[in-house]
Amino acid sequence: MAGPADALAHYQRLRQRLAEELDSGLGQPLRRLHQQILTTDPALAPPAVTRAVHVPRRASSPPRLFTG
């Protein structure tokens, strides 16, 4: 699972790439994302994983009469 340190490293790589390839500064959305990463904003947390509930299937009834 990636944590804030991984997110910041990815952000830095993206910022560097934008600066090199597009000669562009950071836009407002990226600055906001950076702030959210630094403050560990709960909005960035992945959705909670729900566990599937196992519902056993009912076995079929045994045959009433066995002839063989």
All heavy atoms as a GROMACS GRO file, in nm:
protein
  524
    1MET      N    1   0.084  -0.117   0.000
    1MET     CA    2   0.000   0.000   0.000
    1MET      C    3   0.089   0.123   0.000
    1MET      O    4   0.184   0.135   0.076
    1MET     CB    5  -0.090  -0.003   0.123
    1MET     CG    6  -0.176   0.121   0.133
    1MET     SD    7  -0.268   0.126   0.287
    1MET     CE    8  -0.427   0.082   0.228
    2ALA      N    9   0.060   0.217  -0.087
    2ALA     CA   10   0.138   0.339  -0.097
    2ALA      C   11   0.100   0.435   0.014
    2ALA      O   12  -0.016   0.446   0.052
    2ALA     CB   13   0.114   0.403  -0.233
    3GLY      N   14   0.198   0.504   0.066
    3GLY     CA   15   0.173   0.599   0.174
    3GLY      C   16   0.204   0.740   0.128
    3GLY      O   17   0.233   0.765   0.010
    4PRO      N   18   0.199   0.834   0.220
    4PRO     CA   19   0.227   0.974   0.187
    4PRO      C   20   0.365   0.995   0.126
    4PRO      O   21   0.381   1.077   0.037
    4PRO     CB   22   0.214   1.046   0.322
    4PRO     CG   23   0.126   0.959   0.403
    4PRO     CD   24   0.155   0.819   0.359
    5ALA      N   25   0.465   0.921   0.172
    5ALA     CA   26   0.599   0.938   0.117
    5ALA      C   27   0.602   0.899  -0.031
    5ALA      O   28   0.665   0.969  -0.113
    5ALA     CB   29   0.699   0.854   0.195
    6ASP      N   30   0.533   0.791  -0.067
    6ASP     CA   31   0.525   0.750  -0.208
    6ASP      C   32   0.449   0.854  -0.289
    6ASP      O   33   0.487   0.885  -0.402
    6ASP     CB   34   0.455   0.614  -0.220
    6ASP     CG   35   0.535   0.502  -0.158
    6ASP    OD1   36   0.660   0.507  -0.162
    6ASP    OD2   37   0.472   0.411  -0.104
    7ALA      N   38   0.342   0.907  -0.232
    7ALA     CA   39   0.263   1.008  -0.302
    7ALA      C   40   0.345   1.134  -0.326
    7ALA      O   41   0.340   1.194  -0.435
    7ALA     CB   42   0.137   1.041  -0.222
    8LEU      N   43   0.422   1.175  -0.227
    8LEU     CA   44   0.506   1.294  -0.244
    8LEU      C   45   0.616   1.272  -0.347
    8LEU      O   46   0.646   1.361  -0.427
    8LEU     CB   47   0.567   1.336  -0.110
    8LEU     CG   48   0.470   1.404  -0.014
    8LEU    CD1   49   0.534   1.422   0.122
    8LEU    CD2   50   0.422   1.536  -0.070
    9ALA      N   51   0.673   1.153  -0.348
    9ALA     CA   52   0.776   1.122  -0.448
    9ALA      C   53   0.715   1.126  -0.588
    9ALA      O   54   0.776   1.181  -0.682
    9ALA     CB   55   0.837   0.985  -0.419
   10HIS      N   56   0.597   1.070  -0.604
   10HIS     CA   57   0.530   1.072  -0.734
   10HIS      C   58   0.497   1.216  -0.774
   10HIS      O   59   0.515   1.256  -0.889
   10HIS     CB   60   0.402   0.988  -0.728
   10HIS     CG   61   0.334   0.976  -0.860
   10HIS    ND1   62   0.383   0.899  -0.963
   10HIS    CD2   63   0.220   1.034  -0.907
   10HIS    CE1   64   0.303   0.910  -1.066
   10HIS    NE2   65   0.204   0.991  -1.034
   11TYR      N   66   0.451   1.294  -0.679
   11TYR     CA   67   0.419   1.434  -0.705
   11TYR      C   68   0.544   1.509  -0.753
   11TYR      O   69   0.538   1.585  -0.849
   11TYR     CB   70   0.364   1.499  -0.577
   11TYR     CG   71   0.344   1.648  -0.589
   11TYR    CD1   72   0.228   1.700  -0.644
   11TYR    CD2   73   0.442   1.736  -0.546
   11TYR    CE1   74   0.212   1.836  -0.657
   11TYR    CE2   75   0.426   1.871  -0.558
   11TYR     CZ   76   0.311   1.922  -0.613
   11TYR     OH   77   0.294   2.056  -0.627
   12GLN      N   78   0.657   1.486  -0.688
   12GLN     CA   79   0.781   1.555  -0.726
   12GLN      C   80   0.823   1.516  -0.868
   12GLN      O   81   0.868   1.600  -0.945
   12GLN     CB   82   0.893   1.523  -0.626
   12GLN     CG   83   0.870   1.581  -0.488
   12GLN     CD   84   0.861   1.733  -0.486
   12GLN    OE1   85   0.906   1.802  -0.576
   12GLN    NE2   86   0.801   1.785  -0.382
   13ARG      N   87   0.807   1.387  -0.902
   13ARG     CA   88   0.841   1.343  -1.038
   13ARG      C   89   0.750   1.410  -1.140
   13ARG      O   90   0.794   1.454  -1.246
   13ARG     CB   91   0.832   1.191  -1.049
   13ARG     CG   92   0.945   1.117  -0.981
   13ARG     CD   93   0.948   0.969  -1.018
   13ARG     NE   94   0.826   0.899  -0.986
   13ARG     CZ   95   0.798   0.842  -0.869
   13ARG    NH1   96   0.886   0.847  -0.772
   13ARG    NH2   97   0.684   0.779  -0.849
   14LEU      N   98   0.622   1.419  -1.108
   14LEU     CA   99   0.527   1.484  -1.200
   14LEU      C  100   0.560   1.631  -1.215
   14LEU      O  101   0.560   1.685  -1.326
   14LEU     CB  102   0.384   1.466  -1.147
   14LEU     CG  103   0.275   1.538  -1.227
   14LEU    CD1  104   0.269   1.485  -1.368
   14LEU    CD2  105   0.142   1.524  -1.157
   15ARG      N  106   0.588   1.698  -1.104
   15ARG     CA  107   0.620   1.840  -1.109
   15ARG      C  108   0.745   1.864  -1.194
   15ARG      O  109   0.749   1.954  -1.278
   15ARG     CB  110   0.644   1.891  -0.967
   15ARG     CG  111   0.664   2.041  -0.959
   15ARG     CD  112   0.680   2.087  -0.815
   15ARG     NE  113   0.799   2.036  -0.751
   15ARG     CZ  114   0.922   2.086  -0.768
   15ARG    NH1  115   0.941   2.188  -0.848
   15ARG    NH2  116   1.024   2.034  -0.705
   16GLN      N  117   0.846   1.781  -1.175
   16GLN     CA  118   0.970   1.793  -1.253
   16GLN      C  119   0.944   1.770  -1.402
   16GLN      O  120   0.993   1.843  -1.486
   16GLN     CB  121   1.074   1.693  -1.202
   16GLN     CG  122   1.208   1.701  -1.270
   16GLN     CD  123   1.280   1.829  -1.238
   16GLN    OE1  124   1.262   1.886  -1.131
   16GLN    NE2  125   1.360   1.876  -1.331
   17ARG      N  126   0.863   1.669  -1.431
   17ARG     CA  127   0.833   1.638  -1.572
   17ARG      C  128   0.756   1.751  -1.639
   17ARG      O  129   0.784   1.788  -1.752
   17ARG     CB  130   0.754   1.509  -1.580
   17ARG     CG  131   0.733   1.459  -1.719
   17ARG     CD  132   0.671   1.323  -1.720
   17ARG     NE  133   0.649   1.281  -1.856
   17ARG     CZ  134   0.588   1.170  -1.890
   17ARG    NH1  135   0.546   1.088  -1.796
   17ARG    NH2  136   0.570   1.138  -2.015
   18LEU      N  137   0.658   1.808  -1.568
   18LEU     CA  138   0.584   1.921  -1.623
   18LEU      C  139   0.676   2.039  -1.650
   18LEU      O  140   0.666   2.106  -1.753
   18LEU     CB  141   0.472   1.964  -1.528
   18LEU     CG  142   0.350   1.873  -1.522
   18LEU    CD1  143   0.256   1.919  -1.410
   18LEU    CD2  144   0.277   1.872  -1.655
   19ALA      N  145   0.767   2.065  -1.558
   19ALA     CA  146   0.860   2.176  -1.574
   19ALA      C  147   0.952   2.154  -1.694
   19ALA      O  148   0.978   2.246  -1.771
   19ALA     CB  149   0.941   2.195  -1.447
   20GLU      N  150   1.000   2.031  -1.711
   20GLU     CA  151   1.093   2.001  -1.821
   20GLU      C  152   1.025   1.996  -1.957
   20GLU      O  153   1.071   2.055  -2.054
   20GLU     CB  154   1.164   1.869  -1.794
   20GLU     CG  155   1.262   1.875  -1.680
   20GLU     CD  156   1.318   1.738  -1.646
   20GLU    OE1  157   1.278   1.637  -1.709
   20GLU    OE2  158   1.402   1.731  -1.554
   21GLU      N  159   0.913   1.923  -1.965
   21GLU     CA  160   0.851   1.898  -2.094
   21GLU      C  161   0.760   2.012  -2.141
   21GLU      O  162   0.749   2.038  -2.259
   21GLU     CB  163   0.771   1.767  -2.090
   21GLU     CG  164   0.860   1.646  -2.076
   21GLU     CD  165   0.783   1.516  -2.078
   21GLU    OE1  166   0.664   1.518  -2.111
   21GLU    OE2  167   0.843   1.412  -2.045
   22LEU      N  168   0.693   2.075  -2.048
   22LEU     CA  169   0.597   2.176  -2.088
   22LEU      C  170   0.641   2.318  -2.050
   22LEU      O  171   0.573   2.414  -2.082
   22LEU     CB  172   0.460   2.148  -2.023
   22LEU     CG  173   0.399   2.011  -2.054
   22LEU    CD1  174   0.271   1.994  -1.976
   22LEU    CD2  175   0.373   1.998  -2.203
   23ASP      N  176   0.755   2.326  -1.983
   23ASP     CA  177   0.802   2.454  -1.932
   23ASP      C  178   0.688   2.525  -1.860
   23ASP      O  179   0.658   2.641  -1.884
   23ASP     CB  180   0.857   2.540  -2.046
   23ASP     CG  181   0.935   2.660  -1.993
   23ASP    OD1  182   0.989   2.649  -1.881
   23ASP    OD2  183   0.940   2.762  -2.062
   24SER      N  184   0.623   2.446  -1.778
   24SER     CA  185   0.503   2.494  -1.711
   24SER      C  186   0.519   2.486  -1.561
   24SER      O  187   0.580   2.395  -1.508
   24SER     CB  188   0.383   2.408  -1.754
   24SER     OG  189   0.270   2.440  -1.679
   25GLY      N  190   0.461   2.583  -1.495
   25GLY     CA  191   0.456   2.579  -1.349
   25GLY      C  192   0.341   2.491  -1.306
   25GLY      O  193   0.273   2.427  -1.387
   26LEU      N  194   0.319   2.488  -1.177
   26LEU     CA  195   0.212   2.405  -1.124
   26LEU      C  196   0.080   2.480  -1.132
   26LEU      O  197   0.071   2.597  -1.097
   26LEU     CB  198   0.240   2.368  -0.979
   26LEU     CG  199   0.365   2.284  -0.955
   26LEU    CD1  200   0.383   2.263  -0.806
   26LEU    CD2  201   0.352   2.151  -1.025
   27GLY      N  202  -0.022   2.410  -1.174
   27GLY     CA  203  -0.156   2.467  -1.175
   27GLY      C  204  -0.218   2.457  -1.037
   27GLY      O  205  -0.167   2.387  -0.949
   28GLN      N  206  -0.327   2.525  -1.018
   28GLN     CA  207  -0.396   2.524  -0.890
   28GLN      C  208  -0.436   2.383  -0.846
   28GLN      O  209  -0.417   2.348  -0.730
   28GLN     CB  210  -0.517   2.617  -0.893
   28GLN     CG  211  -0.592   2.626  -0.762
   28GLN     CD  212  -0.506   2.678  -0.647
   28GLN    OE1  213  -0.414   2.756  -0.667
   28GLN    NE2  214  -0.534   2.632  -0.528
   29PRO      N  215  -0.489   2.298  -0.935
   29PRO     CA  216  -0.526   2.162  -0.890
   29PRO      C  217  -0.407   2.083  -0.836
   29PRO      O  218  -0.421   2.011  -0.736
   29PRO     CB  219  -0.584   2.096  -1.016
   29PRO     CG  220  -0.631   2.210  -1.099
   29PRO     CD  221  -0.534   2.321  -1.073
   30LEU      N  222  -0.290   2.096  -0.898
   30LEU     CA  223  -0.173   2.023  -0.848
   30LEU      C  224  -0.122   2.080  -0.717
   30LEU      O  225  -0.079   2.008  -0.629
   30LEU     CB  226  -0.061   2.023  -0.952
   30LEU     CG  227  -0.079   1.924  -1.066
   30LEU    CD1  228   0.035   1.936  -1.165
   30LEU    CD2  229  -0.088   1.783  -1.014
   31ARG      N  230  -0.130   2.212  -0.700
   31ARG     CA  231  -0.089   2.271  -0.572
   31ARG      C  232  -0.183   2.227  -0.461
   31ARG      O  233  -0.140   2.197  -0.349
   31ARG     CB  234  -0.088   2.423  -0.582
   31ARG     CG  235   0.038   2.475  -0.651
   31ARG     CD  236   0.040   2.623  -0.643
   31ARG     NE  237  -0.061   2.672  -0.737
   31ARG     CZ  238  -0.041   2.764  -0.829
   31ARG    NH1  239   0.074   2.824  -0.837
   31ARG    NH2  240  -0.135   2.801  -0.911
   32ARG      N  241  -0.313   2.217  -0.492
   32ARG     CA  242  -0.411   2.171  -0.393
   32ARG      C  243  -0.383   2.024  -0.356
   32ARG      O  244  -0.386   1.986  -0.239
   32ARG     CB  245  -0.552   2.185  -0.448
   32ARG     CG  246  -0.660   2.160  -0.344
   32ARG     CD  247  -0.798   2.191  -0.399
   32ARG     NE  248  -0.785   2.281  -0.512
   32ARG     CZ  249  -0.849   2.275  -0.629
   32ARG    NH1  250  -0.936   2.190  -0.649
   32ARG    NH2  251  -0.830   2.356  -0.728
   33LEU      N  252  -0.353   1.942  -0.457
   33LEU     CA  253  -0.320   1.802  -0.431
   33LEU      C  254  -0.196   1.791  -0.342
   33LEU      O  255  -0.193   1.712  -0.248
   33LEU     CB  256  -0.297   1.727  -0.563
   33LEU     CG  257  -0.251   1.582  -0.550
   33LEU    CD1  258  -0.355   1.498  -0.478
   33LEU    CD2  259  -0.220   1.526  -0.687
   34HIS      N  260  -0.096   1.872  -0.369
   34HIS     CA  261   0.025   1.871  -0.288
   34HIS      C  262  -0.009   1.905  -0.144
   34HIS      O  263   0.039   1.837  -0.051
   34HIS     CB  264   0.125   1.972  -0.346
   34HIS     CG  265   0.256   1.972  -0.276
   34HIS    ND1  266   0.308   2.083  -0.216
   34HIS    CD2  267   0.347   1.872  -0.256
   34HIS    CE1  268   0.425   2.054  -0.162
   34HIS    NE2  269   0.450   1.927  -0.185
   35GLN      N  270  -0.092   2.004  -0.123
   35GLN     CA  271  -0.131   2.041   0.013
   35GLN      C  272  -0.208   1.928   0.080
   35GLN      O  273  -0.189   1.900   0.198
   35GLN     CB  274  -0.214   2.169   0.010
   35GLN     CG  275  -0.244   2.223   0.147
   35GLN     CD  276  -0.117   2.262   0.222
   35GLN    OE1  277  -0.021   2.310   0.164
   35GLN    NE2  278  -0.117   2.240   0.351
   36GLN      N  279  -0.295   1.861   0.004
   36GLN     CA  280  -0.372   1.749   0.059
   36GLN      C  281  -0.279   1.635   0.101
   36GLN      O  282  -0.300   1.572   0.204
   36GLN     CB  283  -0.474   1.697  -0.043
   36GLN     CG  284  -0.592   1.788  -0.061
   36GLN     CD  285  -0.686   1.734  -0.167
   36GLN    OE1  286  -0.649   1.724  -0.284
   36GLN    NE2  287  -0.805   1.697  -0.125
   37ILE      N  288  -0.177   1.609   0.022
   37ILE     CA  289  -0.081   1.504   0.056
   37ILE      C  290  -0.006   1.541   0.183
   37ILE      O  291   0.009   1.460   0.274
   37ILE     CB  292   0.018   1.479  -0.060
   37ILE    CG1  293  -0.055   1.421  -0.182
   37ILE    CG2  294   0.130   1.384  -0.016
   37ILE    CD1  295   0.029   1.419  -0.308
   38LEU      N  296   0.038   1.666   0.191
   38LEU     CA  297   0.115   1.710   0.308
   38LEU      C  298   0.033   1.706   0.436
   38LEU      O  299   0.087   1.677   0.543
   38LEU     CB  300   0.168   1.852   0.285
   38LEU     CG  301   0.277   1.866   0.180
   38LEU    CD1  302   0.310   2.012   0.159
   38LEU    CD2  303   0.401   1.788   0.220
   39THR      N  304  -0.096   1.733   0.426
   39THR     CA  305  -0.180   1.735   0.546
   39THR      C  306  -0.252   1.602   0.569
   39THR      O  307  -0.336   1.591   0.657
   39THR     CB  308  -0.285   1.848   0.538
   39THR    OG1  309  -0.366   1.827   0.422
   39THR    CG2  310  -0.219   1.984   0.532
   40THR      N  311  -0.219   1.502   0.488
   40THR     CA  312  -0.281   1.370   0.498
   40THR      C  313  -0.433   1.383   0.499
   40THR      O  314  -0.503   1.336   0.589
   40THR     CB  315  -0.233   1.294   0.624
   40THR    OG1  316  -0.092   1.310   0.636
   40THR    CG2  317  -0.262   1.145   0.613
   41ASP      N  318  -0.483   1.450   0.397
   41ASP     CA  319  -0.627   1.473   0.383
   41ASP      C  320  -0.701   1.339   0.371
   41ASP      O  321  -0.667   1.256   0.287
   41ASP     CB  322  -0.653   1.558   0.258
   41ASP     CG  323  -0.795   1.602   0.242
   41ASP    OD1  324  -0.886   1.540   0.301
   41ASP    OD2  325  -0.818   1.701   0.170
   42PRO      N  326  -0.803   1.316   0.454
   42PRO     CA  327  -0.879   1.190   0.447
   42PRO      C  328  -0.949   1.169   0.313
   42PRO      O  329  -0.980   1.056   0.277
   42PRO     CB  330  -0.981   1.201   0.559
   42PRO     CG  331  -0.943   1.318   0.642
   42PRO     CD  332  -0.848   1.402   0.562
   43ALA      N  333  -0.970   1.276   0.238
   43ALA     CA  334  -1.035   1.262   0.107
   43ALA      C  335  -0.948   1.182   0.010
   43ALA      O  336  -0.998   1.129  -0.088
   43ALA     CB  337  -1.065   1.401   0.049
   44LEU      N  338  -0.819   1.173   0.038
   44LEU     CA  339  -0.729   1.098  -0.050
   44LEU      C  340  -0.718   0.951  -0.012
   44LEU      O  341  -0.657   0.873  -0.082
   44LEU     CB  342  -0.588   1.159  -0.045
   44LEU     CG  343  -0.576   1.302  -0.096
   44LEU    CD1  344  -0.433   1.350  -0.082
   44LEU    CD2  345  -0.622   1.314  -0.240
   45ALA      N  346  -0.778   0.913   0.098
   45ALA     CA  347  -0.772   0.773   0.142
   45ALA      C  348  -0.847   0.684   0.045
   45ALA      O  349  -0.952   0.722  -0.008
   45ALA     CB  350  -0.832   0.760   0.282
   46PRO      N  351  -0.795   0.566   0.020
   46PRO     CA  352  -0.867   0.474  -0.070
   46PRO      C  353  -0.998   0.431  -0.004
   46PRO      O  354  -1.010   0.433   0.118
   46PRO     CB  355  -0.772   0.356  -0.086
   46PRO     CG  356  -0.680   0.365   0.030
   46PRO     CD  357  -0.672   0.509   0.071
   47PRO      N  358  -1.095   0.394  -0.085
   47PRO     CA  359  -1.222   0.349  -0.027
   47PRO      C  360  -1.201   0.225   0.060
   47PRO      O  361  -1.111   0.145   0.034
   47PRO     CB  362  -1.310   0.318  -0.148
   47PRO     CG  363  -1.218   0.310  -0.264
   47PRO     CD  364  -1.093   0.386  -0.229
   48ALA      N  365  -1.282   0.214   0.159
   48ALA     CA  366  -1.272   0.098   0.249
   48ALA      C  367  -1.304  -0.029   0.173
   48ALA      O  368  -1.393  -0.033   0.089
   48ALA     CB  369  -1.368   0.114   0.366
   49VAL      N  370  -1.230  -0.132   0.204
   49VAL     CA  371  -1.253  -0.261   0.141
   49VAL      C  372  -1.356  -0.336   0.224
   49VAL      O  373  -1.341  -0.352   0.344
   49VAL     CB  374  -1.122  -0.342   0.134
   49VAL    CG1  375  -1.147  -0.480   0.077
   49VAL    CG2  376  -1.018  -0.268   0.054
   50THR      N  377  -1.459  -0.377   0.158
   50THR     CA  378  -1.561  -0.455   0.229
   50THR      C  379  -1.537  -0.601   0.201
   50THR      O  380  -1.501  -0.640   0.090
   50THR     CB  381  -1.703  -0.415   0.185
   50THR    OG1  382  -1.714  -0.434   0.044
   50THR    CG2  383  -1.733  -0.270   0.219
   51ARG      N  384  -1.557  -0.680   0.302
   51ARG     CA  385  -1.538  -0.824   0.286
   51ARG      C  386  -1.669  -0.886   0.241
   51ARG      O  387  -1.775  -0.854   0.292
   51ARG     CB  388  -1.494  -0.886   0.417
   51ARG     CG  389  -1.359  -0.832   0.462
   51ARG     CD  390  -1.315  -0.899   0.584
   51ARG     NE  391  -1.282  -1.038   0.549
   51ARG     CZ  392  -1.227  -1.122   0.632
   51ARG    NH1  393  -1.199  -1.085   0.752
   51ARG    NH2  394  -1.200  -1.245   0.594
   52ALA      N  395  -1.658  -0.974   0.147
   52ALA     CA  396  -1.777  -1.044   0.099
   52ALA      C  397  -1.825  -1.142   0.207
   52ALA      O  398  -1.745  -1.208   0.273
   52ALA     CB  399  -1.745  -1.120  -0.029
   53VAL      N  400  -1.952  -1.146   0.225
   53VAL     CA  401  -2.009  -1.237   0.323
   53VAL      C  402  -2.041  -1.367   0.252
   53VAL      O  403  -2.109  -1.368   0.150
   53VAL     CB  404  -2.136  -1.176   0.386
   53VAL    CG1  405  -2.200  -1.273   0.483
   53VAL    CG2  406  -2.102  -1.046   0.455
   54HIS      N  407  -1.991  -1.476   0.306
   54HIS     CA  408  -2.016  -1.606   0.246
   54HIS      C  409  -2.150  -1.659   0.296
   54HIS      O  410  -2.171  -1.675   0.415
   54HIS     CB  411  -1.904  -1.704   0.282
   54HIS     CG  412  -1.929  -1.841   0.230
   54HIS    ND1  413  -1.923  -1.872   0.096
   54HIS    CD2  414  -1.961  -1.957   0.293
   54HIS    CE1  415  -1.951  -2.000   0.081
   54HIS    NE2  416  -1.974  -2.054   0.199
   55VAL      N  417  -2.238  -1.682   0.202
   55VAL     CA  418  -2.369  -1.739   0.237
   55VAL      C  419  -2.370  -1.882   0.184
   55VAL      O  420  -2.367  -1.904   0.063
   55VAL     CB  421  -2.484  -1.658   0.172
   55VAL    CG1  422  -2.618  -1.720   0.204
   55VAL    CG2  423  -2.477  -1.514   0.216
   56PRO      N  424  -2.371  -1.979   0.274
   56PRO     CA  425  -2.368  -2.117   0.226
   56PRO      C  426  -2.496  -2.152   0.151
   56PRO      O  427  -2.604  -2.106   0.186
   56PRO     CB  428  -2.356  -2.200   0.354
   56PRO     CG  429  -2.398  -2.111   0.464
   56PRO     CD  430  -2.378  -1.970   0.418
   57ARG      N  431  -2.478  -2.227   0.047
   57ARG     CA  432  -2.595  -2.273  -0.028
   57ARG      C  433  -2.655  -2.394   0.041
   57ARG      O  434  -2.585  -2.474   0.100
   57ARG     CB  435  -2.554  -2.310  -0.170
   57ARG     CG  436  -2.511  -2.190  -0.248
   57ARG     CD  437  -2.492  -2.228  -0.390
   57ARG     NE  438  -2.467  -2.106  -0.467
   57ARG     CZ  439  -2.478  -2.100  -0.596
   57ARG    NH1  440  -2.510  -2.208  -0.664
   57ARG    NH2  441  -2.455  -1.990  -0.659
   58ARG      N  442  -2.780  -2.402   0.032
   58ARG     CA  443  -2.850  -2.515   0.093
   58ARG      C  444  -2.832  -2.639   0.006
   58ARG      O  445  -2.855  -2.635  -0.115
   58ARG     CB  446  -2.998  -2.481   0.105
   58ARG     CG  447  -3.073  -2.582   0.183
   58ARG     CD  448  -3.212  -2.532   0.208
   58ARG     NE  449  -3.287  -2.638   0.271
   58ARG     CZ  450  -3.417  -2.638   0.283
   58ARG    NH1  451  -3.485  -2.536   0.237
   58ARG    NH2  452  -3.477  -2.738   0.341
   59ALA      N  453  -2.789  -2.746   0.068
   59ALA     CA  454  -2.771  -2.870  -0.007
   59ALA      C  455  -2.906  -2.928  -0.045
   59ALA      O  456  -3.004  -2.910   0.025
   59ALA     CB  457  -2.694  -2.970   0.080
   60SER      N  458  -2.909  -2.994  -0.157
   60SER     CA  459  -3.035  -3.054  -0.198
   60SER      C  460  -3.073  -3.167  -0.103
   60SER      O  461  -2.988  -3.227  -0.036
   60SER     CB  462  -3.024  -3.108  -0.342
   60SER     OG  463  -2.923  -3.204  -0.348
   61SER      N  464  -3.199  -3.194  -0.095
   61SER     CA  465  -3.249  -3.300  -0.007
   61SER      C  466  -3.204  -3.436  -0.061
   61SER      O  467  -3.196  -3.457  -0.180
   61SER     CB  468  -3.401  -3.298  -0.002
   61SER     OG  469  -3.446  -3.174   0.042
   62PRO      N  470  -3.182  -3.533   0.028
   62PRO     CA  471  -3.147  -3.666  -0.019
   62PRO      C  472  -3.271  -3.729  -0.086
   62PRO      O  473  -3.383  -3.691  -0.056
   62PRO     CB  474  -3.108  -3.741   0.110
   62PRO     CG  475  -3.172  -3.664   0.220
   62PRO     CD  476  -3.183  -3.523   0.172
   63PRO      N  477  -3.246  -3.820  -0.177
   63PRO     CA  478  -3.360  -3.882  -0.243
   63PRO      C  479  -3.448  -3.956  -0.140
   63PRO      O  480  -3.399  -4.012  -0.043
   63PRO     CB  481  -3.297  -3.982  -0.341
   63PRO     CG  482  -3.155  -3.992  -0.304
   63PRO     CD  483  -3.120  -3.873  -0.221
   64ARG      N  484  -3.577  -3.952  -0.162
   64ARG     CA  485  -3.669  -4.015  -0.067
   64ARG      C  486  -3.668  -4.167  -0.077
   64ARG      O  487  -3.683  -4.236   0.020
   64ARG     CB  488  -3.811  -3.964  -0.090
   64ARG     CG  489  -3.821  -3.819  -0.053
   64ARG     CD  490  -3.962  -3.770  -0.068
   64ARG     NE  491  -3.964  -3.629  -0.035
   64ARG     CZ  492  -4.069  -3.564   0.002
   64ARG    NH1  493  -4.183  -3.628   0.011
   64ARG    NH2  494  -4.062  -3.438   0.030
   65LEU      N  495  -3.654  -4.215  -0.197
   65LEU     CA  496  -3.658  -4.358  -0.216
   65LEU      C  497  -3.539  -4.398  -0.302
   65LEU      O  498  -3.516  -4.340  -0.407
   65LEU     CB  499  -3.788  -4.397  -0.285
   65LEU     CG  500  -3.808  -4.545  -0.315
   65LEU    CD1  501  -3.811  -4.626  -0.185
   65LEU    CD2  502  -3.938  -4.565  -0.391
   66PHE      N  503  -3.464  -4.493  -0.256
   66PHE     CA  504  -3.351  -4.539  -0.331
   66PHE      C  505  -3.379  -4.678  -0.383
   66PHE      O  506  -3.411  -4.768  -0.306
   66PHE     CB  507  -3.226  -4.540  -0.241
   66PHE     CG  508  -3.105  -4.586  -0.315
   66PHE    CD1  509  -3.038  -4.500  -0.403
   66PHE    CD2  510  -3.055  -4.714  -0.297
   66PHE    CE1  511  -2.927  -4.543  -0.471
   66PHE    CE2  512  -2.942  -4.757  -0.365
   66PHE     CZ  513  -2.878  -4.671  -0.453
   67THR      N  514  -3.371  -4.691  -0.513
   67THR     CA  515  -3.385  -4.825  -0.570
   67THR      C  516  -3.258  -4.854  -0.651
   67THR      O  517  -3.206  -4.766  -0.716
   67THR     CB  518  -3.508  -4.833  -0.662
   67THR    OG1  519  -3.496  -4.734  -0.765
   67THR    CG2  520  -3.635  -4.816  -0.584
   68GLY      N  521  -3.216  -4.970  -0.644
   68GLY     CA  522  -3.095  -4.997  -0.715
   68GLY      C  523  -3.075  -5.142  -0.747
   68GLY      O  524  -3.134  -5.235  -0.710
   0.00000   0.00000   0.00000
